[in-house]
Amino acid sequence: MKLVWDQSSWVDYVWWQAQGPKVTKRIKALIKDVERHGNEGIGKPEPLQHGFHGYWSRRISDEHRLIYKVSGDETRMAACRYHYA
C-alpha cells in the first residue's frame, strides 16, 4: 500500500519526531494497523462527516487524532496533530 502525506500532515509528523519517540511510535503503530486492516483496528477508528467525507480518524491521544483516507492501494494522511484540523 502506498502511503501519501499531505504537506500539513508531514509537518505534524516531523513535529512529533522532535518531541520524542513515544507519540511517534504510536503514530507508526496506527499507520501500520491502517495498512493491515483498513478502517478497523486500534485507535477507535471513526468515519468523519461533513467536509471530511471518506476520511477516518484514529486516536493518537485524548487530544490528537490521525486523520486518513484509504482508497484503492493508497493511504492518504491528512493530519496527525489536534482534532480534525
Secondary structure as GFF3:
##gff-version 3
##sequence-region A 1 85
A	DSSP	beta_strand	2	5	.	.	.	ID=ss1
A	DSSP	alpha_helix	7	19	.	.	.	ID=ss2
A	DSSP	alpha_helix	21	37	.	.	.	ID=ss3
A	DSSP	beta_strand	46	47	.	.	.	ID=ss4
A	DSSP	three_ten_helix	50	52	.	.	.	ID=ss5
A	DSSP	beta_strand	56	59	.	.	.	ID=ss6
A	DSSP	beta_strand	65	71	.	.	.	ID=ss7
A	DSSP	beta_strand	74	79	.	.	.	ID=ss8
###
